[in-house]
Amino acid sequence: MKGSSVKPSASGKQGNVLPLWGNEKTMNLNPLILTNILSSPYFKVQLYELKTYHEVVDEIYFKVTHIEPWEKGSRKTSGQTGMCGGVRGVGTGGIVSTAFCLLYKLFTLKLTRKQVMGLITHTDSPYIRGLGFMYIRYTQPPADLWDWYESFLDDEEVC
């Protein structure tokens, strides 16, 4: 797999501690999505029990089947158009997806650079990799995104 030995070294990522860009409590998530995550029984009960990075990665492997923000069929958008129709996926609430609950759970663990690299180079599940890339997008300084993503642009595992 191309990119598996990549270790982003742009400013702000020295050592194993990652900087956090943006809001330290909301992870820069859309407020509707975050509200639904925090009130989700799955997040409050089942994910509360998971305490380690490896437990969460296993949960992603066994439970995630897509990385959309909402579960299929859980949002009512009939009759709505444009942004009100949820064109960007956040127009109206629904049942927040397992993937987004797990993404926020990863955020609560305050991942290290090594752990994030473990996610984006994982070979067992495209969803583990996808959530790793989403974690980077939501938590890392915009100036550092290219350094994280560049070596994966031609990666056939990602395409």
C-alpha positions in Angstrom: 0.0 0.0 0.0 1.4 3.3 -1.0 1.8 5.8 1.8 2.0 3.3 4.6 5.5 4.6 5.7 4.4 8.2 5.6 4.9 10.2 8.8 3.7 13.8 8.4 6.3 16.1 9.8 4.8 19.5 9.1 4.9 22.1 11.7 2.7 21.4 14.7 3.1 17.6 14.5 6.5 17.2 16.1 6.5 14.4 18.6 3.6 12.1 19.2 1.2 14.8 20.6 -1.2 16.2 18.0 -2.3 19.8 18.0 -6.1 20.4 18.1 -7.5 22.9 15.7 -10.8 24.7 16.4 -13.3 24.0 19.1 -11.9 21.7 21.9 -15.4 20.4 22.9 -17.3 20.1 19.6 -14.6 18.8 17.3 -15.9 21.3 14.8 -18.8 19.1 14.1 -22.1 20.5 12.8 -24.2 21.3 15.9 -27.1 19.1 14.8 -24.8 16.2 14.3 -23.1 16.7 17.7 -26.4 17.1 19.5 -27.6 13.8 18.0 -24.3 12.1 18.9 -24.4 13.2 22.5 -28.1 12.2 23.0 -27.6 8.8 21.2 -28.1 5.8 23.4 -25.3 4.0 21.4 -22.9 6.8 22.3 -24.0 7.2 25.9 -24.2 3.6 26.8 -22.3 1.3 24.5 -19.4 3.6 23.5 -19.1 4.8 27.1 -17.8 1.3 28.0 -15.0 1.5 25.4 -11.9 3.0 27.1 -9.0 2.3 24.7 -8.0 3.1 21.1 -7.9 -0.6 20.3 -11.4 -1.2 21.6 -12.8 1.6 19.5 -10.9 0.4 16.3 -12.4 -3.1 16.9 -15.9 -1.5 17.2 -15.4 0.4 13.9 -14.3 -2.9 12.3 -17.4 -4.8 13.4 -20.1 -2.1 13.4 -19.5 0.5 10.7 -21.1 -0.1 7.3 -20.9 3.5 5.9 -19.5 6.9 6.9 -22.5 9.1 6.1 -23.7 11.3 9.1 -27.2 9.8 9.2 -28.6 6.3 9.1 -30.5 5.6 5.9 -34.2 6.4 6.0 -34.0 8.1 9.4 -34.4 11.7 8.1 -37.5 13.2 6.7 -36.7 15.5 3.8 -39.8 15.1 1.6 -41.0 18.4 0.3 -37.8 20.3 1.2 -35.5 21.7 -1.3 -32.1 23.3 -1.4 -30.2 23.4 1.8 -33.4 22.7 3.7 -33.6 19.4 1.9 -30.4 18.3 3.5 -28.3 18.6 0.4 -25.2 18.7 2.5 -26.5 16.0 4.9 -27.4 18.1 7.8 -30.6 19.9 6.9 -32.8 17.9 9.3 -32.0 15.5 12.1 -32.4 11.8 12.1 -30.6 8.9 13.7 -26.9 9.8 13.8 -24.7 7.1 12.2 -22.6 4.6 14.1 -19.6 6.0 12.2 -20.1 9.6 13.5 -20.6 8.4 17.0 -17.3 6.5 16.8 -15.6 9.4 15.2 -16.5 11.6 18.2 -15.5 8.7 20.5 -12.0 8.8 18.9 -12.0 12.5 19.6 -12.7 12.0 23.3 -9.6 9.7 23.5 -7.3 12.6 22.3 -5.5 10.4 19.8 -1.7 10.6 19.3 0.0 11.0 15.9 0.9 7.3 16.0 -2.7 6.3 16.6 -4.0 8.5 13.8 -1.3 7.0 11.5 -2.5 3.6 12.6 -6.0 4.5 11.5 -5.1 5.9 8.0 -2.8 3.0 7.2 -5.1 0.3 8.5 -5.4 -2.6 6.1 -8.4 -4.5 7.5 -11.3 -2.0 6.9 -11.8 1.0 4.6 -14.1 2.4 7.3 -11.2 2.5 9.8 -9.1 4.4 7.3 -12.1 6.6 6.3 -12.7 7.6 9.9 -9.0 8.3 10.3 -9.0 10.7 7.4 -12.2 12.3 8.8 -10.6 12.7 12.2 -7.7 14.5 10.6 -10.1 16.8 8.7 -12.1 17.8 11.7 -9.2 18.1 14.2 -6.0 19.2 12.5 -4.9 22.7 11.5 -6.0 23.4 7.9 -2.4 24.3 6.9 -1.3 20.7 7.9 -4.0 18.8 5.8 -1.9 18.5 2.7 1.0 17.0 4.6 -1.4 14.4 6.0 -3.2 13.6 2.7 -0.7 14.1 0.0 0.9 10.6 -0.1 -2.5 9.0 -0.1 -3.9 10.8 -3.2 -2.8 8.0 -5.6 -3.3 5.2 -3.1 -5.5 2.6 -4.7 -6.7 1.4 -1.3 -8.3 4.9 -0.8 -9.8 5.3 -4.3 
